[in-house]
Amino acid sequence: MRATRMLTLLLVLQGVILLGQWTGNGPITALHAQVPDAGAQRNQMLEELKTLNSKMDKLIDLLESGKVQVRVITPDEKAK
């Protein structure tokens, strides 16, 4: 008797799932893939490279000006 009830419940649940899939009202929603826009990606990469080049130009100008001081700390000085 108990096995019959379990099988009936299982069949009802399977029917509900199948009905939901047929009608499209199930809990799973369809995912829409997006095609990557290669041209836009390349344009963005070019803009980032231009920004990087301008930052590097500023850094090179600073190093060539001689206004940079480098100080080396030995391990003994770190402990103090």
C-alpha positions, 0 to 999 in steps of 0.5 A: 500500500505504501509503495503504491502511494509512493509510485503514484506520488512519483508519477504525479510529480513526473507529470507536473515536470513534464507539463511544465516543460511542454508549456514552458512555464517551468522554473528553468529559463532560457539563456540567450547567448551573446555573440562577442563583437570582435571589432568593439573588443579591438577598439577597446584594446586600442584605447587601453594601449593608447592610455598605457602608452601615455602613462609610459611616456610620462614615466620615461619623462620623469626618469629622464629628468633626473628627479627620481631618487632611489634608496636601497635599504639593506636588511640591517636597516629594516630591522632598526 
